[in-house]
Amino acid sequence: MKELGFKQLKSEARIFQYGKVRTNIVVGVVYVNDTFFCGPDKILLNKIKTRFMKKWEYRDLGNLSEFLQICIVRHDHKILIDQTNYLIKILQCFQMENA
């Protein structure tokens, strides 16, 4: 990621930032062999993804709807994240163990 111009956040090793200006920023999140990119500028975002795909084996799966059991929903100009399904699975496992 550093080769592409990203800087790793000090607070979270899996999150990388490209650019500094609010409208000219791309955030990359890497977890094992899964990566996603987000940012307000679609042209810059596609440019970064193209450069990334040339360097590493990567498939663009389109708009992200789930990542690490976090449901991601776009509504108007907002992005909502929800872990309800993950919580339900945890509670069901807990109930089965204590039945």
Number of C-alpha atoms within 10 A of each C-alpha: 15 10 8 11 12 17 16 18 11 9 7 9 11 14 20 20 20 20 13 9 8 10 11 14 17 23 19 22 17 15 12 6 7 11 15 17 18 17 18 13 13 12 10 15 19 15 11 18 19 13 11 15 13 9 12 8 8 14 10 12 8 7 12 14 13 13 13 9 13 15 16 16 15 12 8 6 6 8 9 11 14 13 13 12 12 14 12 11 11 12 12 12 12 11 10 9 8 7 6
